[in-house]
Amino acid sequence: MVRSVRHGDRLRGVGGMILIGQYDSPFVRRVAIALNHHGIVFERRVLSVFADFDEMLEINPLGKVPVVELDGGERLFDSRAILDYVDGLVGPQARLVPSAEPHRREVLRVDAIALGLAEKLYERGIEFVRKARGSADPVWTERLKRQIQSATSWLEAQRPLPFFCGDRLSLADISTAVAFTFLKEKQSALFSAGAYPLLEAHCDFFERLHPFSASPYSAKEASDSGWFPTADRGP
Ligand SMILES: N[C@@H](CCC(=O)N[C@@H](CS)C(=O)NCC(=O)O)C(=O)O
């Protein structure tokens, strides 16, 4: 049984974990940042869902990341399931999704929009980079653009100063900061400096903190798996 005893910067009693995925993925990064925040030591296997698709299908029946492999080989799929497990390892005060209402639903409300924003950004990238060149669907990409702008404006309107909920870090902050970095790095055509000042400040603040900077966005891992920087300009 896993003990949830915090000791210094390390969570004791948690065996070695392996996080599978790249740091150009906001879903992989949010897991890494949560593990760093809790002081849970992990190894990472840098596998691409594109370049290493065959291997990924052996690891996860969907071929997706993130995957976390626990000591002994058991695997967890999907950042939501992984983060739920990780929150269960730590004491109630340290949870990134608090157990008590109304804080729980406040964090989950923001997290749902931030995670959904990351998913829409990812989908838009697929249109331009992973489909045959010139075959992006203009109606669909316009819809994605509106969803991205609407979700980003909604997050800005929540006024994170710097935290979204209460006075401490929660999953809402992690998911929003990584999604905003993903927007700037991979969909820069949809980003203009100064348009979302509170989100920019929020992102800058958190990306400098150790749990984030220890697992930074990786442009190299993106390009190694076929991403190209002008991809988001569209047709
Ligand atoms: N809801 C999932 C989303 C994960 C996801 O979409 N990951 C992307 C990489 S950034 C992926 O695995 N894509 C491959 C695919 O969908 O086939 C989560 O939170 O883990």
The ligand as a Tripos MOL2 file, in Angstrom:
@<TRIPOS>MOLECULE
LIG
   20    19     1     0     0
SMALL
NO_CHARGES

@<TRIPOS>ATOM
      1 N1         -7.7320   13.9380  -22.6470 N.3       1 LIG1
      2 C1         -6.4150   13.3650  -22.8790 C.3       1 LIG1
      3 C2         -5.7840   13.9960  -24.1030 C.3       1 LIG1
      4 C3         -4.4460   13.3880  -24.4430 C.3       1 LIG1
      5 C4         -4.0340   13.6690  -25.8790 C.2       1 LIG1
      6 O1         -4.8340   14.0820  -26.7330 O.2       1 LIG1
      7 N2         -2.7310   13.4730  -26.1560 N.am      1 LIG1
      8 C5         -2.2370   13.6350  -27.5010 C.3       1 LIG1
      9 C6         -0.8060   14.1230  -27.4940 C.3       1 LIG1
     10 S1         -0.6910   15.8140  -27.0700 S.3       1 LIG1
     11 C7         -2.2590   12.2700  -28.1720 C.2       1 LIG1
     12 O2         -1.9710   11.2960  -27.5430 O.2       1 LIG1
     13 N3         -2.5860   12.2260  -29.4650 N.am      1 LIG1
     14 C8         -2.5780   11.0780  -30.2750 C.3       1 LIG1
     15 C9         -3.9270   10.6830  -30.7440 C.2       1 LIG1
     16 O3         -4.9280   11.2650  -30.2980 O.co2     1 LIG1
     17 O4         -4.0160    9.7830  -31.5700 O.co2     1 LIG1
     18 C10        -5.5720   13.5590  -21.6290 C.2       1 LIG1
     19 O5         -5.8760   14.4830  -20.8730 O.co2     1 LIG1
     20 O6         -4.6270   12.7900  -21.3970 O.co2     1 LIG1
@<TRIPOS>BOND
     1     1     2 1
     2     2     3 1
     3     2    18 1
     4     3     4 1
     5     4     5 1
     6     5     6 2
     7     5     7 1
     8     7     8 1
     9     8     9 1
    10     8    11 1
    11     9    10 1
    12    11    12 2
    13    11    13 1
    14    13    14 1
    15    14    15 1
    16    15    16 2
    17    15    17 1
    18    18    19 2
    19    18    20 1
@<TRIPOS>SUBSTRUCTURE
     1 LIG1         1 GROUP 0 **** ****
